[in-house]
């Protein structure tokens, strides 16, 4: 699933193309992606509505409209959001979930091959309730090491699992949890409440660093992810451990190990560099 850097890249690409544009004749082709809104209400609300802001919250693209509603899109593993300045080709029309003409000749499209994404339509009260259930943004200027450490206080969960808990921290998924823990030299299975102040400060620093570097590289494309202009990301070439089980550790040369025992997902680590105290 696209994580914070991928969705941030999509938003940065879409923001100048969508802000101020009016949706004209929106169409929904695959209603099974909708959550808590009917197709009729979605289309009636969006038709002739102006997009006033394009932002990101956690792993979600958020379009705020003049009416005060927000269309929240979680692209999922195979979703793409794009703006075309020309008619779509037949292959481009395949797997289209949502499509809307914009003022002018442009077309806004959400495509999703396996329809693993989700779409919500929220009014202001619904948005406040929705965003309140998500943890703080790890790249927010005010989210310092003290605030970070407070999010892990008192939990016995493995630190990797806690790091990926979206109610605890927004936007970090499997790729960047693996990478940040390796950089910080922390055993991913270590209970979060057993990390000392130095380890937590190091992890805070590395989470922010790896997310920032991935945004600069326009995200990680392992298979389906594309930017908001249809390009592949570039951070897959900078991964230290994710997807590299059985290969030498880039620091010490020890063979990297992969386990699914921590949270059911692939966790790759160096038992030497991350064994901790």
C-alpha positions in Angstrom: 0.0 0.0 0.0 1.3 3.5 -0.8 2.7 5.0 2.4 3.3 8.7 3.4 6.0 9.5 0.7 4.0 8.0 -2.1 0.8 9.8 -1.2 2.7 13.0 -0.6 4.2 12.8 -4.0 0.8 12.2 -5.6 -0.6 15.2 -3.8 2.2 17.5 -4.8 1.7 16.5 -8.4 -2.1 16.9 -8.3 -2.3 20.1 -6.2 -1.4 22.6 -9.0 -3.6 20.6 -11.5 -6.7 20.4 -9.4 -6.9 23.4 -7.1 -9.6 25.8 -8.3 -10.9 23.4 -10.8 -14.6 22.4 -11.1 -15.7 18.8 -11.5 -18.1 18.5 -14.4 -20.1 15.4 -15.1 -18.3 13.1 -12.6 -18.9 9.4 -13.2 -18.4 6.4 -10.9 -17.7 3.0 -12.6 -16.9 0.8 -9.6 -19.0 1.6 -6.6 -17.5 -1.1 -4.4 -14.7 1.3 -3.4 -17.1 3.6 -1.6 -17.3 3.7 2.2 -20.3 5.2 4.0 -21.6 7.1 1.0 -23.9 6.0 -1.8 -23.0 6.5 -5.5 -25.9 8.9 -5.9 -24.9 11.2 -3.0 -21.2 11.2 -4.0 -21.9 12.2 -7.6 -24.6 14.7 -6.7 -22.3 16.4 -4.1 -19.3 16.5 -6.4 -21.0 17.7 -9.6 -20.2 21.3 -10.4 -18.3 21.6 -7.1 -15.0 23.5 -7.0 -11.8 21.9 -5.5 -10.4 24.4 -3.1 -7.5 22.4 -1.6 -5.6 19.2 -2.2 -3.7 17.8 0.8 -2.6 14.6 2.4 -3.5 13.0 5.7 -1.6 9.9 6.6 -1.9 7.6 3.5 -4.9 9.4 2.1 -5.4 12.0 -0.6 -7.8 14.7 0.6 -9.8 16.9 -1.8 -11.6 19.7 0.0 -14.5 21.3 -2.0 -16.2 24.6 -1.9 -19.3 23.0 -0.4 -17.1 22.0 2.7 -17.1 18.3 1.8 -14.0 16.3 1.5 -13.4 13.4 -0.9 -10.8 11.2 0.8 -9.1 8.6 -1.3 -6.8 5.9 0.0 -5.2 4.6 -3.3 -4.4 1.2 -2.0 -1.8 -1.1 -3.5 -2.9 -0.7 -7.2 -4.6 2.8 -7.3 -3.4 5.7 -9.4 -4.8 9.3 -9.4 -4.0 11.2 -12.6 -5.0 14.3 -14.6 -5.0 13.9 -18.4 -4.9 16.9 -20.8 -6.1 14.7 -23.7 -8.7 12.0 -24.3 -7.9 8.7 -22.6 -6.7 5.8 -24.7 -8.5 2.5 -24.5 -5.9 0.9 -22.2 -6.0 4.0 -20.0 -9.8 3.6 -19.6 -9.3 0.1 -18.3 -9.7 -0.2 -14.6 -11.1 3.4 -14.2 -13.0 3.7 -10.9 -13.9 7.4 -11.0 -13.6 10.0 -13.8 -14.6 13.6 -14.0 -14.1 16.3 -16.7 -12.6 19.5 -15.4 -13.3 23.0 -16.7 -11.3 23.1 -19.9 -10.2 19.9 -21.6 -8.6 18.1 -18.7 -9.9 14.9 -17.1 -9.3 13.7 -13.5 -9.1 9.9 -13.1 -8.8 7.4 -10.3 -7.8 4.0 -11.7 -7.4 0.9 -9.6 -6.6 -2.4 -11.1 -7.6 -4.6 -8.2 -9.9 -2.0 -6.5 -8.1 -2.2 -3.2 -8.5 1.5 -2.6 -11.2 3.2 -0.6 -13.2 6.5 -1.1 -15.1 8.4 1.5 -17.1 11.6 1.2 -17.1 13.5 4.5 -18.8 16.7 5.7 -17.0 18.9 8.2 -18.2 16.9 11.3 -17.4 13.7 9.6 -13.9 14.9 8.7 -13.1 16.0 12.3 -14.2 12.6 13.6 -12.2 10.8 10.9 -8.9 12.7 11.3 -9.1 12.6 15.1 -8.7 8.8 14.9 -5.4 9.1 13.1 -2.1 9.8 14.9 0.1 12.9 14.4 2.0 13.5 11.2 5.7 12.5 11.7 7.0 15.3 9.5 5.1 18.1 11.2 7.6 20.7 12.6 6.1 20.5 16.1 6.4 16.7 16.2 9.7 16.6 18.0 11.5 13.7 19.8 9.6 14.3 23.0 6.3 14.0 21.2 7.5 11.0 19.4 8.6 9.2 22.5 5.2 9.9 24.2 3.4 8.0 21.4 5.2 4.8 22.4 5.0 5.1 26.2 3.3 2.2 27.9 2.9 -0.2 25.0 4.3 -3.7 25.0 3.8 -4.0 21.2 6.9 -4.8 19.1 8.3 -1.4 18.1 7.8 -2.2 14.4 4.1 -2.9 14.9 3.7 0.2 17.1 5.4 2.3 14.5 2.9 1.2 11.9 -0.2 1.7 14.1 -2.0 4.6 12.3 -3.7 5.7 15.5 -0.3 6.1 17.1 1.6 7.6 14.1 0.3 8.6 10.7 1.6 7.4 7.4 4.4 4.9 8.2 3.9 1.4 6.7 6.0 -1.6 6.2 8.6 -0.3 3.9 9.7 2.7 5.9 9.3 1.0 9.3 11.8 -1.6 8.1 14.2 1.1 6.9 14.0 3.4 9.9 14.5 0.6 12.4 17.6 -0.6 10.5 19.0 2.9 10.3 18.4 3.4 14.0 20.0 0.0 14.9 16.8 -1.2 16.7 15.6 -4.8 16.8 12.1 -4.6 15.2 10.7 -7.2 17.7 11.8 -5.2 20.8 8.8 -4.1 22.9 8.3 -0.4 22.4 8.2 0.4 26.1 11.7 -1.1 26.5 13.3 1.5 24.3 15.3 4.1 26.2 15.4 7.8 25.5 18.5 7.6 23.2 17.0 4.8 21.1 13.7 6.7 20.7 15.5 9.9 19.8 17.5 7.9 17.2 14.3 6.3 15.8 12.5 9.7 15.6 15.4 11.1 13.6 15.6 8.1 11.2 11.8 8.0 10.7 11.8 11.6 9.6 15.0 11.2 7.5 13.8 8.2 5.6 10.4 9.7 4.9 12.0 12.9 3.7 14.5 11.1 1.4 11.7 9.0 0.0 9.6 12.1 -0.8 12.6 13.6 -2.5 12.9 10.4 -4.6 9.1 10.5 -5.4 8.4 7.4 -3.5 9.1 3.7 -3.8 7.8 1.8 -6.9 8.1 -2.0 -6.3 5.2 -2.8 -8.6 2.1 -0.7 -9.2 2.7 2.7 -7.5 3.0 5.6 -9.9 3.3 9.3 -9.1 0.5 11.8 -9.9 2.0 12.2 -13.4 2.3 8.5 -14.1 6.0 8.1 -13.4 7.7 5.5 -11.3 9.2 6.5 -8.0 13.0 6.2 -7.3 13.5 5.3 -3.7 13.5 1.5 -4.4 17.1 2.0 -5.4 18.0 3.3 -2.0 16.4 0.7 0.2 18.8 -0.9 2.7 16.8 -3.8 4.0 13.2 -3.9 2.7 12.9 -6.7 0.1 16.5 -7.7 0.5 16.2 -10.8 2.7 19.1 -13.3 2.0 21.4 -10.5 0.7 24.4 -9.0 2.6 23.8 -6.2 5.1 25.0 -3.0 3.5 26.8 -2.1 6.8 28.4 -5.3 8.1 27.9 -7.9 5.4 25.8 -10.3 7.6 23.1 -12.0 5.6 19.8 -10.1 6.2 17.0 -12.2 7.7 13.3 -12.0 6.9 10.5 -13.0 9.3 6.7 -12.8 9.4 6.4 -13.4 13.1 6.3 -9.8 14.3 3.1 -8.6 12.7 2.4 -11.0 9.9 4.2 -8.9 7.3 7.7 -9.3 6.0 10.2 -7.8 8.4 13.8 -7.8 7.1 16.6 -6.9 9.5 20.3 -7.5 10.4 20.6 -9.6 13.5 24.0 -8.1 14.1 23.4 -4.4 13.5 20.0 -4.4 15.1 20.5 -6.7 18.1 20.5 -3.8 20.6 21.8 -4.0 24.2 
